[in-house]
Amino acid sequence: MDNAPDGPRSVEILEDPMGIPHIRAKCKHDAFFGQGYVVARDRLFQIDLGYRRRLGRMAEAFGSRFVTHDHAARLLQYRGDIDAELRALPPDVLECARGYVAGVNARISELEADPALLPLEYGILGLTPLRWNVRDLVRIRDGEMGNVDSEVRRAQLQARGLLYLDQLMDPLRPAWQYMVPDGLDCTAVTDADLGILEQAAKPQPFTGKELALFDRELNRIQIAAQGSNAWTVDGSRTATGRPILANDPHLPIGGFSPRHIVHLTAPGLDVIGGGEPGVPGIWQGHTDRFAFGRTNFSVDQTDLFILRTREGDPEQYWHRGQWKRFETIEEEIAVKDSPPERVVLRYSEGRPIVSHDPSRQRAVAFASVSLLPGANVRFAMIAINLAHDWASLREAFKLHVWPTNIHYADVDGNTGWHAVGFVPKRPRHDGLFPAPGDGSYDWTGILNVEEMPNIYNPEQKWFASANQMNLPPDYPYKQRIISFNWCDPFRYDRIAEILSSQPKHRLKDSIALQQDVQSLPARALLNLLPATPSPEAAPAAELLRRWGSGIEPDSAAALLYEMVMPELSSAFRELVIPPLARDLIKFVNLSEMLRLLAAPDARLGTDPAAARDALINKALAVGWNKAIQLRGPDPSQWRWGDLHQVSISHLLSDLPAIAAAFPRIDGGRSGGDHHTVMMRNVEPARNWNVISGASYLFVTDVGAWDNTRVLLLPGQSADPRSPHYRDFYQDWLTGTTRPLWFSKAAVDAHAVNRFVLKPAAG
């Protein structure tokens, strides 16, 4: 890095006051080189830790407690022909990926030459960063448990004759009848069938939740209120006549920031927005031609297959009328301060074996679309960034494995929505249960991009996605099974309520909507308050009746509501779920609970209405007392934001040296909750702090790009020595957006720093 004059391969980087790098290169490879370099400069330990986790190299850094994690991570890597995968990628996409990797390594080379520049974690932990290889972008497939634990749960409920209760926890949308696969013995299905997926899901106590390969409990919490918001408004419904696109992805809050903002410019490339540190490209933002946003779509991308192994030779399994031998790979896992450990990885038809029990002649294969040939999602953002219109964007979607709603709006006034992600074809089952692994239930491919739901220039002139069930009414979902499990529609319904009422939507309206804290479940609760509450419940009922259902940080009623709802949910579960199922039905879906409370039936008892009122009275009384316990006896002093705070600490802050080097960022009060548009998720069993939400938000005036507004929590850098460690924090708390400069003139006018990179030839 230097400030020398430009050369034939020089990359100029201008930084604005927010620490956002605007990278100008002479070719696309070098633009992505710049991105890799600046991400490594700002977030090296974050991306290095993620790289190490996914490669299964945690034990060599943190000791034997991570051997099971590393075993699982290696089991879930792609084991096919990596060279063939690289050859199948579009050449320009591969070249950009090579540039990104080279940029990361260039920064690492600088740090090797001057270790004083290393992020503080390396000196404290005695580590060195791993060098990157583009082949690992193919090898790493982000295999996660998906929803296979739900398959196990349903089989167990079926074995107990209680499957109907699953609808109260995980309602099927669209409506569907359960179909247990022929040949599946539900009585034999146990949690042990999850095998190493379950074992690796246990977080390590000294390092926090994100160092587990897959945190099953956190996943349950996130699924209950997961996702993101995005909306697109056609120019015919905006004040300027130009489309507006807004997006705020909901991701974990409390540790590393999941987005890093960058601007990439080269011949044939001009794109700006937020990217995931460690993945090349921009995830949410705009090019010079179109804006693009994304939210989670729902696709059932995983299955468990139950295999019968051969008596006397458990390395063989029955498949398609013959005994076949598992493919096995032996690997050695390096372990800090201990001898290396050898593990055996087994595969059946390319599917990893997660459980192997010779005593029961049983093995379980884990099928995931992430492990299929061509599932190279880490290259997908590059392809999207290189697209120039709707048609080329749809071509880029062929690389996009993760289930996603893509929003689109271009400078010509066109708008579109496209669901993307690999959807397995299951000719003989619906993916709701484990399936026999004898070959009769095997997948037969994936849906083509053209078979996925999409709209282009819709008549309604606006559309939104907030992780709700959004399959179009005419979509042939029975023939193309995508998913039956979606988020509750509260956020979408509120967004629709606002957008449908604004015939001339403005940029500031989108910004306000991203900060909206009106709660539709709270409205529903107010409608259910007993006309004559019990004496114990009366004070709570009176306070709530004076409330407008907004989860504001300074609201006493909002705090009370947040105390009441967990009590109501818990009591409702105890009433409607029999003891025999409570170990499996961990919680009750909020929409289902509110629906049943609004129209009580015999599931609540012989006098359903009275039982409903008793439930609510008890929850009001218990919630009131809990509020007193937490915030004192005077309701005028209660404030939701005093409990609901935004606290950010290093993921390894349980280590005193890390905690001392990385000051906690806290003190910020927040409104919102699980179900408001301004989603600020909380898990009462842990604490009242925000655990997820929109750490990155952007709103763009399509075509007038310098009008784009953005927020990022807490800042661009993860280094406390940087001025950009927390410089967004206060503005994020107040919703005060900042400009995201795009035009050359605007970038030049606001640049506060300039430096030049010189990528190595070849």
JOQUI-V816487 format. One record per backbone hydrogen bond with DSSP energy under -0.5 kcal/mol. NH is the residue of the N-H (numbers start at 1). CO is the residue of the C=O. E is the energy in kcal/mol with one decimal. If there is no record, write none. Layout:
BEGIN
NH,CO,E
NH,CO,E
END
This chain:
BEGIN
2,756,-2.4
10,7,-1.3
11,757,-2.9
12,24,-2.3
13,755,-2.8
14,22,-2.3
15,753,-2.5
16,20,-1.6
19,16,-2.3
21,19,-0.6
21,261,-0.6
22,14,-3.4
23,21,-0.7
23,263,-3.6
24,12,-3.3
25,23,-0.5
25,265,-2.9
31,27,-1.5
32,28,-2.2
33,29,-1.9
34,30,-2.1
35,31,-1.7
36,32,-2.8
37,33,-2.4
38,34,-2.6
39,35,-2.5
40,36,-2.0
41,37,-2.2
42,38,-2.4
43,39,-3.3
44,40,-1.0
47,43,-2.4
48,44,-2.8
49,45,-2.6
50,46,-1.9
51,47,-2.3
52,48,-2.7
53,49,-2.5
54,50,-2.2
55,51,-1.8
56,52,-0.8
56,53,-0.9
57,52,-2.6
61,58,-1.3
62,58,-2.9
63,59,-2.2
66,63,-1.9
67,64,-2.1
70,66,-2.7
71,67,-2.7
72,68,-2.4
73,69,-2.7
74,70,-2.4
75,71,-2.1
76,72,-1.7
77,74,-1.4
78,139,-2.6
82,80,-1.0
85,81,-1.8
86,82,-2.5
87,83,-2.3
88,84,-1.5
89,85,-0.7
89,86,-0.9
93,90,-0.6
94,90,-2.3
95,91,-2.4
96,92,-1.9
97,93,-2.1
98,94,-2.5
99,95,-1.8
100,96,-2.2
101,97,-2.4
102,98,-2.4
103,99,-2.1
104,100,-2.2
105,101,-2.4
106,102,-2.1
107,103,-1.9
108,104,-2.0
109,105,-2.5
110,106,-1.9
111,107,-1.9
112,108,-2.3
113,109,-1.9
114,110,-1.6
117,114,-2.4
118,115,-1.7
122,119,-1.3
123,119,-0.6
124,120,-1.7
125,121,-2.8
126,122,-1.4
127,122,-1.5
136,133,-1.6
137,133,-0.6
137,134,-0.9
138,134,-0.5
138,135,-1.0
139,135,-2.2
140,136,-2.9
141,139,-0.5
148,145,-1.7
150,147,-1.1
151,147,-1.3
152,148,-2.0
153,149,-2.1
154,150,-2.5
155,151,-2.0
156,152,-2.1
157,153,-2.5
158,154,-2.7
159,155,-2.1
160,156,-1.1
161,158,-1.3
162,157,-2.9
165,162,-1.8
166,163,-2.0
167,164,-1.0
168,165,-1.8
169,165,-0.6
169,166,-0.9
170,166,-3.5
173,484,-2.6
184,181,-1.9
185,183,-0.6
186,184,-1.1
188,185,-1.5
189,186,-1.2
193,190,-1.8
194,191,-1.9
195,192,-1.2
196,354,-2.4
197,194,-2.0
198,194,-0.5
198,195,-0.8
199,195,-1.9
200,196,-2.7
201,198,-0.8
202,199,-1.1
203,201,-0.7
204,208,-0.5
207,204,-1.4
208,204,-1.2
211,208,-1.5
212,209,-1.7
213,200,-1.3
214,200,-0.8
216,214,-1.0
219,215,-2.5
220,216,-1.7
221,217,-2.0
222,218,-2.9
223,219,-2.8
224,220,-1.6
225,221,-0.7
225,222,-1.0
226,223,-0.8
229,248,-1.5
230,465,-1.6
231,246,-1.9
232,463,-2.5
233,244,-2.8
234,232,-0.5
234,461,-3.0
237,234,-2.3
238,235,-1.4
239,505,-2.2
244,233,-1.8
245,700,-1.8
246,231,-2.5
247,698,-2.4
248,229,-2.5
249,696,-0.5
250,227,-1.6
251,249,-0.7
251,693,-2.9
253,691,-2.4
260,275,-2.0
262,273,-2.2
263,21,-2.2
264,271,-3.2
265,23,-2.2
266,269,-2.8
269,266,-2.8
271,264,-2.4
272,286,-2.5
273,262,-1.8
274,284,-2.3
275,260,-2.6
277,275,-0.6
279,276,-2.5
283,274,-2.6
284,274,-1.8
285,292,-2.1
286,272,-2.4
287,290,-3.3
288,270,-0.9
291,409,-3.1
292,285,-2.9
293,407,-1.4
295,405,-1.5
297,403,-1.3
299,297,-0.6
300,482,-2.9
301,299,-1.1
303,367,-2.1
305,365,-2.6
306,435,-2.6
307,305,-0.6
307,363,-3.4
309,307,-0.6
309,361,-1.0
310,313,-0.7
310,316,-1.8
313,310,-1.6
316,313,-1.8
317,324,-2.9
318,308,-2.1
319,322,-2.7
320,438,-3.4
322,319,-0.8
324,317,-3.1
326,315,-2.7
327,347,-2.2
329,345,-2.2
331,343,-2.4
333,331,-0.5
333,341,-3.7
334,332,-0.6
335,338,-0.5
336,59,-2.5
338,335,-1.8
341,333,-2.4
343,331,-2.7
345,329,-3.3
345,343,-0.5
346,344,-0.5
347,327,-2.0
348,351,-2.7
351,348,-2.2
352,366,-0.6
353,346,-2.5
354,352,-0.7
354,364,-2.1
355,364,-1.2
357,362,-3.3
360,357,-1.6
361,358,-1.1
362,357,-1.8
363,307,-1.8
364,355,-2.6
365,305,-2.8
366,352,-2.9
367,303,-3.0
367,365,-0.6
369,301,-1.9
371,368,-1.8
372,369,-1.7
375,372,-1.9
376,374,-2.0
377,375,-1.3
379,376,-1.8
380,377,-1.5
381,377,-0.6
383,379,-1.6
384,380,-2.2
385,381,-2.6
386,382,-1.8
387,383,-0.7
387,384,-0.7
393,389,-2.1
394,390,-2.2
395,391,-1.3
396,392,-1.7
397,393,-1.4
398,395,-1.3
399,396,-1.9
400,397,-1.6
401,399,-0.9
404,420,-2.4
405,295,-3.1
406,404,-0.6
406,418,-2.9
407,293,-2.6
407,405,-0.5
408,416,-2.0
409,291,-1.6
410,414,-2.4
411,289,-2.2
413,410,-2.0
416,408,-2.1
417,455,-2.2
418,406,-2.0
419,453,-2.7
420,404,-2.8
422,401,-1.8
424,422,-0.5
425,445,-2.8
426,424,-0.6
427,425,-0.6
435,304,-2.5
437,306,-3.5
442,439,-1.0
444,425,-1.8
447,423,-2.0
451,448,-1.4
452,449,-1.6
455,417,-2.7
457,415,-3.5
461,458,-1.0
463,232,-1.9
465,230,-2.6
470,468,-0.8
475,472,-2.2
477,475,-2.4
479,476,-0.9
480,476,-1.8
486,484,-0.6
487,467,-1.9
493,489,-3.0
494,490,-1.9
495,491,-2.4
496,492,-3.0
497,493,-2.0
498,494,-1.9
499,495,-2.9
500,496,-2.3
501,498,-1.1
502,499,-1.3
503,501,-0.6
505,237,-3.4
505,502,-0.5
509,506,-0.7
510,506,-1.6
511,507,-2.1
512,508,-2.2
513,509,-2.3
514,510,-2.1
515,511,-0.7
515,512,-0.8
516,513,-1.5
519,549,-2.8
520,518,-0.6
523,519,-1.7
524,520,-2.2
525,521,-2.3
526,522,-2.4
527,523,-1.7
528,524,-0.6
528,525,-1.4
529,525,-0.6
529,526,-0.8
533,530,-0.5
537,534,-0.6
538,534,-1.7
539,535,-0.5
541,537,-2.5
542,538,-2.6
543,539,-2.0
544,540,-2.4
545,541,-2.2
546,542,-0.9
546,543,-0.5
547,544,-1.7
551,517,-2.8
552,550,-1.8
555,552,-1.4
559,555,-1.3
560,556,-2.4
561,557,-3.0
562,558,-2.2
563,559,-1.2
563,560,-0.7
564,560,-2.3
565,561,-2.5
566,562,-0.6
567,563,-0.9
568,564,-2.6
569,565,-2.7
570,566,-2.3
571,567,-2.4
572,568,-2.6
573,569,-2.3
574,570,-2.1
575,571,-1.7
576,572,-2.4
577,573,-2.4
578,576,-0.6
581,578,-2.1
582,578,-0.6
582,579,-0.9
584,581,-1.5
585,581,-3.0
586,584,-1.3
589,168,-3.1
593,589,-2.3
594,590,-2.8
595,591,-2.3
596,592,-2.2
597,593,-2.4
598,594,-1.9
599,595,-1.5
600,597,-0.6
604,601,-2.4
605,602,-1.3
611,607,-2.4
612,608,-2.6
613,609,-2.4
614,610,-2.2
615,611,-2.3
616,612,-2.3
617,613,-2.8
618,614,-2.4
619,615,-2.4
620,616,-2.6
621,617,-2.3
622,618,-2.9
623,619,-2.8
624,620,-2.2
625,621,-2.1
626,622,-2.1
627,623,-2.3
628,624,-2.1
629,625,-2.4
630,626,-2.2
631,627,-3.0
632,628,-2.3
635,633,-0.8
637,634,-2.2
638,635,-1.6
640,555,-1.3
641,553,-3.5
642,639,-1.3
643,639,-0.6
643,640,-1.4
644,640,-2.6
645,643,-1.3
646,668,-2.6
647,645,-0.8
648,665,-2.9
649,254,-2.7
653,650,-2.0
655,652,-2.3
656,654,-0.6
658,655,-0.6
659,655,-2.5
660,656,-2.2
661,657,-1.6
662,658,-2.2
663,661,-0.6
665,648,-3.0
666,664,-0.7
668,646,-0.8
670,644,-2.3
672,551,-3.1
676,673,-0.8
678,516,-2.7
679,677,-2.1
680,673,-1.7
681,692,-1.8
683,687,-0.6
686,683,-2.3
687,683,-1.7
690,645,-2.6
691,681,-2.6
692,681,-0.7
693,251,-2.1
694,679,-0.7
695,249,-0.5
695,693,-1.3
696,249,-0.6
697,711,-1.9
698,247,-2.4
699,709,-2.2
700,245,-2.7
702,243,-2.0
702,700,-0.9
704,701,-1.4
705,703,-0.9
707,704,-2.1
708,705,-1.9
709,699,-2.6
710,738,-2.6
711,697,-2.1
713,695,-1.4
717,724,-2.1
718,42,-2.5
720,718,-0.6
722,719,-2.3
725,722,-1.3
728,714,-2.5
729,714,-0.9
729,726,-1.3
732,728,-2.8
733,729,-2.1
734,730,-1.8
735,731,-1.1
736,731,-2.2
737,735,-1.1
738,710,-2.6
740,708,-2.1
741,739,-0.7
747,743,-2.8
748,744,-2.7
749,745,-2.1
750,746,-1.5
751,747,-0.8
751,748,-0.6
752,15,-3.4
753,15,-1.2
755,13,-2.0
756,2,-3.8
757,11,-2.8
759,9,-0.9
END
